[in-house]
Amino acid sequence: MTITTATGWEAIGTHRALCGERVFTVDAPSFGPERHVPLLVLHGFPTSSFDYAAVLDGLRDGRRVLLLDMVGYGLSSKPDRAYSMGLQADVASAFVAALGIGRLALLTHDMGDTVGGELLARRAEGSWPVEVTQRVLTNGSIYIAQAQLTNGQQLLLGLPDELLPQSLRETFSPLTPLVPPGWPEDPVPAAAAQVVHDDGHLLLPRLIRYIEERRANERRFTGAIETDPSPLHVVWGLDDPIAVPSMVDTLQAARPDAATIRLQGVGHYPMVESPQRFVDAVLPGLD
């Protein structure tokens, strides 16, 4: 049954102490016998694992699905601190280690693509001893020079790396960087509730530094996405105004063996905008 409220989503998860932070996690068992390795799902900015509420049941057919809210996001702790892809990769790998999992598949979106890239870079270095059997990568600005950042993202990047200034708190809409053109109306309030939980929207000027980190370390993150030996499957909403479709072409040139499914009429959040089409496109890359 699809979960449509933030309260319902919280009820299926567990808070774990990981890397000194309180992290919200979901360990969803397989529907029927486990025929596939567990699937680790990494969400994007500025939302949370709740992005996958409408597709979770479809992904659980024959596999265990693992999700988490990264630190600073959703229902996880939201400390006033500097954030990095290294921190988020530490938390994701600690979650996997806590469950005793040594083989998994990866499904990543948006900022989660970059966190996944950091995990793959560590795998290449031998510091993340997990076998990745398959990967599905979805809309994310892995080639940052091609990205068309929203006005909200540019506003946040122009602010200091600190809590939202008091002068902006009354007028700043937490939805400004959240809702790209094409986002369906109904899921926005529940998704936004995750952003503003524990005043998380005040952290957005800190959380968005991942874009600067992408720019500085693209060859590490995207290079690992391109070169990791595990099979790569790409699912991309072609109406994405931020992570534009030309990124798929660039990735395909670097990784010609990657299978690609391009979704017409779908934007930056395919799992929210068209859940069944998303599941149908993702499963071939996992099965």
C-alpha positions in Angstrom: 0.0 0.0 0.0 1.4 3.4 -1.0 2.2 5.7 1.9 1.1 9.2 1.3 1.9 11.0 4.6 5.0 11.9 6.4 3.6 10.3 9.6 3.0 7.1 7.8 6.5 7.1 6.4 8.0 7.6 9.8 6.0 4.7 11.2 7.7 2.1 8.9 11.3 3.3 9.8 13.8 3.2 12.6 16.1 5.8 14.0 19.7 4.6 14.3 22.8 6.1 15.8 25.2 6.3 12.9 28.4 8.3 12.8 27.4 10.2 15.9 24.1 11.3 14.4 20.5 10.2 14.7 19.6 8.8 11.3 16.2 7.8 10.0 16.3 4.5 8.1 13.9 2.1 6.4 14.7 -1.6 6.0 11.8 -2.9 3.9 11.7 -6.6 3.5 11.1 -8.3 0.2 7.7 -9.2 -1.0 8.0 -12.9 -1.4 11.3 -14.8 -1.5 14.4 -12.7 -1.9 15.6 -13.4 -5.5 17.9 -10.4 -5.7 20.6 -8.6 -3.6 19.4 -5.8 -1.3 18.9 -2.4 -2.9 20.4 0.7 -1.2 18.5 3.9 -2.3 20.1 7.3 -2.0 17.9 10.4 -2.2 18.6 13.9 -3.4 18.6 17.6 -2.3 16.6 19.0 -0.5 14.1 16.2 0.1 14.5 12.8 1.7 13.8 9.0 1.4 10.1 9.9 1.3 10.6 10.6 -2.4 10.4 6.9 -2.8 7.1 6.3 -0.9 5.1 5.7 -4.0 7.5 3.3 -5.6 8.7 1.3 -2.6 6.3 -1.6 -3.0 7.2 -1.9 -6.6 10.9 -2.1 -5.8 10.4 -4.7 -3.0 9.2 -7.4 -5.4 11.9 -10.1 -4.7 14.3 -7.8 -2.9 15.0 -6.0 0.4 15.1 -2.3 0.0 17.2 0.0 2.3 16.6 3.7 2.5 17.8 6.5 4.8 17.5 10.2 5.3 20.9 11.7 5.0 22.1 13.8 7.9 20.4 17.3 7.6 17.5 15.9 5.7 14.0 14.5 6.4 13.6 12.9 9.7 17.3 12.6 10.5 19.2 14.9 12.9 19.8 18.4 11.5 22.9 19.7 13.3 24.3 23.2 12.5 27.5 22.0 10.9 29.4 21.9 7.7 28.1 19.2 5.4 30.0 17.1 2.8 29.6 14.1 0.5 32.2 12.4 2.7 29.9 12.7 5.7 26.9 11.4 3.8 28.9 8.5 2.4 30.1 7.7 5.9 26.5 7.5 7.1 25.3 5.4 4.2 28.2 2.9 4.6 27.7 2.8 8.4 24.0 1.9 7.7 25.0 -0.9 5.4 27.6 -2.2 7.8 25.2 -2.1 10.7 22.9 -4.5 8.7 25.9 -6.8 7.9 25.4 -6.5 4.2 28.3 -7.1 1.9 26.6 -7.3 -1.5 24.0 -4.8 -2.8 22.6 -2.8 -5.7 22.5 1.0 -5.8 19.6 3.3 -6.9 20.6 7.0 -6.7 19.0 10.3 -7.5 20.2 13.9 -7.7 22.7 14.6 -4.8 22.4 10.8 -4.1 24.2 10.2 -7.4 27.2 12.1 -6.0 27.1 10.3 -2.6 27.0 7.1 -4.6 30.0 8.3 -6.6 31.9 8.8 -3.4 31.1 5.3 -2.3 32.2 3.9 -5.6 35.4 5.9 -5.4 36.1 4.4 -2.0 35.3 1.0 -3.4 38.0 1.5 -6.1 40.4 2.6 -3.4 39.6 -0.5 -1.3 38.2 1.5 1.6 34.6 0.4 1.1 34.6 -3.4 1.0 31.1 -3.9 -0.4 30.3 -5.6 -3.7 28.0 -3.5 -5.9 26.3 -5.8 -8.3 24.1 -3.4 -10.3 23.5 0.4 -10.4 20.6 2.5 -11.5 21.4 6.2 -11.8 18.6 8.8 -12.2 18.3 12.5 -12.7 21.2 14.4 -11.1 23.7 17.0 -12.2 26.7 14.7 -12.4 28.2 17.1 -15.0 27.8 20.3 -13.1 28.8 22.6 -16.0 25.7 21.5 -17.9 23.3 22.0 -15.0 20.6 24.7 -15.2 20.3 25.7 -11.5 17.0 27.1 -10.3 16.6 30.6 -9.0 16.2 29.1 -5.5 19.4 27.1 -5.8 21.4 30.1 -6.9 19.9 32.2 -4.1 21.0 29.6 -1.5 24.5 29.3 -3.1 24.9 33.1 -2.8 24.3 33.0 1.0 27.1 32.2 3.5 27.6 28.6 4.6 25.6 29.1 7.8 22.0 29.0 9.0 19.5 31.0 7.0 19.9 34.6 8.0 17.2 35.9 10.4 16.3 38.7 7.9 15.2 36.0 5.4 13.4 33.6 7.6 10.0 35.4 7.4 9.9 35.6 3.6 11.9 32.6 2.5 9.7 29.8 1.1 11.1 26.3 1.8 9.6 25.3 -1.5 11.7 27.7 -3.5 14.5 25.3 -4.3 12.2 22.3 -4.0 9.6 22.6 -6.8 10.9 22.5 -10.3 8.5 23.0 -13.2 6.4 19.9 -13.8 6.2 18.8 -10.1 2.7 17.4 -9.5 0.8 19.4 -6.9 -0.4 16.8 -4.4 3.0 15.3 -3.2 4.5 18.7 -2.5 3.1 19.4 1.0 4.2 16.0 2.4 7.6 16.3 0.8 8.0 19.9 2.1 7.0 18.7 5.6 10.2 16.6 5.5 12.3 19.6 4.5 11.0 21.8 7.2 10.9 19.1 10.0 13.0 20.4 13.0 13.5 23.7 11.1 15.5 21.9 8.4 14.8 24.6 5.8 17.1 26.9 7.9 19.9 24.5 7.0 19.5 24.8 3.2 22.3 27.3 2.7 24.6 24.7 4.4 23.2 21.7 2.7 23.5 23.1 -0.8 27.3 23.3 -0.6 27.2 19.8 -2.2 27.0 21.7 -5.6 30.3 23.4 -4.9 31.8 20.1 -3.8 30.5 18.5 -7.0 32.2 21.3 -9.0 35.5 20.9 -7.2 35.6 17.1 -7.2 33.6 16.1 -10.2 36.4 13.8 -11.5 36.3 11.8 -8.3 32.6 11.5 -8.0 31.5 11.3 -11.7 34.7 9.5 -12.6 33.8 6.7 -10.3 30.3 6.6 -11.8 31.8 6.3 -15.2 34.5 3.7 -14.4 33.1 1.4 -11.7 32.9 -2.1 -13.3 29.4 -2.9 -12.1 26.6 -2.8 -14.7 25.2 0.7 -15.1 21.5 1.4 -16.0 20.4 5.0 -16.5 16.8 6.2 -16.0 16.2 9.9 -16.9 13.2 12.2 -17.0 13.7 14.2 -20.2 11.7 17.3 -19.0 14.2 17.9 -16.2 15.0 21.7 -16.2 18.0 21.2 -13.9 19.8 18.0 -14.8 19.3 18.4 -18.5 19.1 15.5 -20.9 22.5 16.3 -22.5 24.1 14.8 -19.3 22.8 11.4 -20.4 24.6 11.8 -23.7 27.8 12.7 -22.0 27.6 9.8 -19.6 26.7 7.4 -22.5 29.8 8.6 -24.4 32.0 7.8 -21.3 30.1 4.5 -20.6 28.8 3.1 -23.9 27.8 -0.2 -22.3 25.2 1.6 -20.0 21.6 0.8 -20.7 19.5 4.0 -20.9 15.8 4.6 -20.6 14.6 8.1 -21.3 11.2 9.1 -19.9 9.2 11.5 -22.1 7.0 13.9 -20.2 8.8 13.4 -16.9 11.0 15.9 -15.1 13.5 15.9 -12.3 11.6 13.7 -9.8 10.5 10.7 -11.9 9.7 8.5 -8.9 7.2 11.2 -7.7 5.9 12.4 -11.0 5.3 9.0 -12.7 5.8 6.2 -10.1 4.7 3.2 -12.2 6.8 4.3 -15.2 9.7 4.8 -12.9 9.5 1.3 -11.4 9.0 -0.2 -14.9 12.2 1.6 -16.1 14.3 0.8 -13.0 13.6 -2.9 -12.6 15.4 -4.0 -15.8 18.6 -2.5 -14.3 18.2 -4.5 -11.1 16.8 -7.8 -12.4 
